[in-house]
Amino acid sequence: MSHVKTDKLSARTASGTITLGESGETLTVPSGVVLTNNGTATGFSEPAYAANASASTGAVNVDASDNLQFDSGYGSTATAYGCRAWVNFNGTGTVAIRDSGNVSSITDLGTADHQVNFATAMPDANYAATVSHVGNTSANWSECVRSLTTTSVEVIYKFTSSGSSTLQADDRNTICVMVVR
């Protein structure tokens, strides 16, 4: 058995490839060795984080179904459900997105009625969405999600003024929508 010691292994050309071993061979990395990836590693059959993570010690874990799990101080490990899309936008005049995540645009469907369009579609329409606004607290406001599709969520918001039971629509300056799945 040969033994080679070196500080660096480089391909012969800038765009070259280095092959370690032959088909059917096994390369072994001894325990205690730390591999550092300073770029993009591809072609690995098992993610390194899933094999050695332990949610029971408070660390992040990825289960066999690729669900992210963590304890986060609650005393038990549970699956984390992420925010799949969010937006903060101006709902008055020309609708404008202030900031967002996974939202490509807002469609103004009429007074106090907006469609939030996703940059990347949801896998199905079985997600949860919520809408809120910043504004006048003297009226009784009601915000709701009107429809859920894989590519968008429609939200509306209306109010009743003092002494009235009739819902009225009024665009708001700050509308916030969040989608969780």
C-alpha positions, 0 to 999 in steps of 0.5 A, a space after each residue: 500500500 502506497 502513502 502520499 502526503 501533500 498539502 494541495 492536489 490540483 488538476 492539470 488544467 484550470 477546468 480539469 477534473 481530478 478522479 479519486 479511485 476507480 469504479 467499484 472502489 471505496 474511498 475511506 475518510 478516517 473519523 476525526 478528519 474534517 472536510 471543508 467545502 469552499 465551493 459547491 460539492 455535487 454527486 454525493 449520495 447522502 447529505 452530510 448534515 442528515 448523517 451526523 445531526 442530532 435533534 435530541 441534543 438541540 441541534 438541527 436535524 433533517 429526517 428521512 423525508 427531508 423535513 427540517 426538525 429542531 428543538 429550539 428550547 421547547 423540550 421536544 423535536 418537531 418539524 419546522 414549517 417555513 414561510 413560503 412567501 411574504 410581502 409588504 406592499 402599498 395598497 393605495 394608488 399604484 400598488 407597489 411592493 416594499 419588500 418580499 420573499 417569493 412574490 413576483 408581483 401584486 395585481 390590483 383587482 379593485 378597491 381593497 382587493 389584491 392578488 399576490 403572485 408567487 415567483 415560485 408556485 406552491 406544490 398545491 393550494 393546501 397552504 395557510 395564508 394570512 393578511 394584515 394591514 397597518 391603519 386606522 384603528 377607529 373602524 372595525 376592520 376585517 381582512 380575509 383570504 378570498 382564494 388560494 391557488 398554486 400561483 397566487 393568493 387573493 386577499 381583501 380587507 373591509 371595515 365598518 365605521 362607527 354606528 354602521 353595520 355595512 362593510 366598506 372597502 378602502 385601500 390601505 397604505 401598508 398591507 402584509 401577507 404571509 404564506 406558510 406550508 
